[in-house]
Amino acid sequence: MSINMKEVVNHAIAEAMNTLTEELADQLGLDEIDLQVELETDDYYKEMVSGLKEAAKDKAEYMLDLQVSTAERELQDEWVTYCLPIIKEECEQDGEVDEVARCEDWANFVDAKCQNGDITEVVRDLIDVDVEWL
């Protein structure tokens, strides 16, 4: 399953906007549904929020892309240094690249990094390294 960065960011922004509306209604003692309806029908608010959402989306996509590309480089370097030599020794004595062994080991390596808290699940799901070409 492929994960799309734009979908992840859009979902996160939608969830944040829902939380913002809930918190605002709670702090002001307003009915959440009434506030949501008012906000959805007010042109000034819609324009303001649209600009805010677009700016937040652009910044979040940039930051997430930077985080993913940095993680890809760091994880790839670590995997090539520590894991690939073992795969070559155990599975590629004939000189042929064992794509299945490499891909499986890479997936296990990245999952372990996620479980250890070194990377987030979102970053894990967005990382894309073609280990068969390393």
C-alpha positions as CSV (number, residue, x, y, z in Angstrom):
1,M,0.0,0.0,0.0
2,S,1.4,3.4,-1.0
3,I,0.8,6.4,1.2
4,N,0.5,9.9,-0.3
5,M,2.1,12.7,1.6
6,K,-0.5,15.2,0.5
7,E,-3.3,13.0,1.8
8,V,-1.5,12.6,5.1
9,V,-1.1,16.4,5.5
10,N,-4.7,17.2,4.4
11,H,-6.0,14.6,6.9
12,A,-3.9,16.1,9.6
13,I,-5.1,19.6,8.8
14,A,-8.7,18.5,8.8
15,E,-8.3,16.8,12.2
16,A,-6.5,19.9,13.6
17,M,-9.4,22.2,12.4
18,N,-11.9,19.9,14.0
19,T,-10.0,20.0,17.2
20,L,-9.7,23.8,17.0
21,T,-13.4,24.2,16.6
22,E,-14.1,21.8,19.5
23,E,-11.6,23.7,21.8
24,L,-12.9,27.1,20.8
25,A,-16.5,26.1,21.5
26,D,-15.5,24.5,24.8
27,Q,-13.5,27.6,25.9
28,L,-16.3,30.0,24.9
29,G,-19.1,27.9,26.3
30,L,-20.7,27.6,22.8
31,D,-22.5,24.7,21.2
32,E,-19.9,23.0,19.0
33,I,-22.3,22.2,16.2
34,D,-23.7,25.7,16.1
35,L,-20.2,27.1,16.0
36,Q,-19.2,24.7,13.2
37,V,-22.3,25.7,11.1
38,E,-21.6,29.4,11.6
39,L,-17.9,29.0,10.7
40,E,-18.8,27.0,7.5
41,T,-21.3,29.6,6.3
42,D,-19.3,32.8,7.1
43,D,-17.5,34.0,4.0
44,Y,-14.8,36.0,5.9
45,Y,-14.0,33.0,8.1
46,K,-13.9,30.6,5.1
47,E,-11.5,32.9,3.2
48,M,-9.3,33.4,6.3
49,V,-9.2,29.7,7.1
50,S,-8.6,28.7,3.5
51,G,-5.5,30.9,3.4
52,L,-4.4,29.5,6.8
53,K,-5.0,25.9,5.7
54,E,-3.0,26.4,2.4
55,A,-0.1,28.0,4.2
56,A,-0.1,25.2,6.9
57,K,-0.4,22.6,4.2
58,D,2.6,23.9,2.2
59,K,4.7,24.3,5.3
60,A,3.8,20.8,6.6
61,E,4.5,19.2,3.3
62,Y,7.9,20.9,3.1
63,M,8.8,19.8,6.6
64,L,7.5,16.3,6.2
65,D,9.4,15.9,2.9
66,L,12.6,17.2,4.6
67,Q,12.1,14.7,7.5
68,V,11.5,11.8,5.1
69,S,14.4,12.6,2.8
70,T,16.7,13.0,5.8
71,A,15.5,9.7,7.3
72,E,15.9,8.0,4.0
73,R,19.5,9.1,3.7
74,E,20.4,8.2,7.3
75,L,18.6,4.8,7.3
76,Q,20.1,3.9,3.9
77,D,23.6,4.7,5.0
78,E,23.2,2.7,8.2
79,W,21.6,-0.2,6.4
80,V,24.3,-0.3,3.7
81,T,27.0,-0.1,6.4
82,Y,25.6,-2.8,8.8
83,C,23.0,-4.9,7.1
84,L,23.9,-5.2,3.4
85,P,27.3,-6.8,4.0
86,I,25.5,-9.6,6.0
87,I,23.0,-10.1,3.2
88,K,25.8,-10.3,0.6
89,E,27.6,-12.8,2.7
90,E,24.6,-15.0,3.4
91,C,22.4,-14.7,0.3
92,E,24.5,-13.4,-2.5
93,Q,27.6,-15.6,-2.6
94,D,27.0,-16.2,-6.3
95,G,27.2,-12.5,-7.1
96,E,23.5,-12.2,-8.0
97,V,21.5,-9.6,-6.1
98,D,18.9,-11.3,-3.9
99,E,16.1,-8.7,-4.2
100,V,13.7,-10.6,-1.9
101,A,16.3,-10.9,0.9
102,R,17.3,-7.2,0.6
103,C,13.7,-6.0,0.5
104,E,12.7,-8.2,3.4
105,D,15.7,-7.1,5.5
106,W,15.1,-3.4,4.7
107,A,11.4,-3.7,5.7
108,N,12.4,-5.3,9.0
109,F,15.1,-2.7,9.6
110,V,12.8,0.2,9.0
111,D,10.0,-1.4,11.1
112,A,12.5,-1.9,14.0
113,K,13.5,1.8,13.7
114,C,9.9,2.7,14.0
115,Q,9.2,0.4,16.9
116,N,12.3,1.9,18.7
117,G,10.9,5.4,18.2
118,D,13.7,6.4,15.9
119,I,11.2,7.4,13.1
120,T,7.4,7.9,13.1
121,E,4.9,5.6,11.4
122,V,4.2,8.3,8.8
123,V,7.9,8.6,8.0
124,R,8.2,4.8,7.9
125,D,5.3,4.6,5.4
126,L,6.7,7.4,3.2
127,I,10.3,6.1,2.9
128,D,11.0,4.7,-0.5
129,V,14.5,3.2,-1.1
130,D,15.2,0.8,-3.9
131,V,17.6,-1.5,-1.9
132,E,18.0,-3.9,-4.8
133,W,20.1,-1.2,-6.5
134,L,22.4,-0.6,-3.6
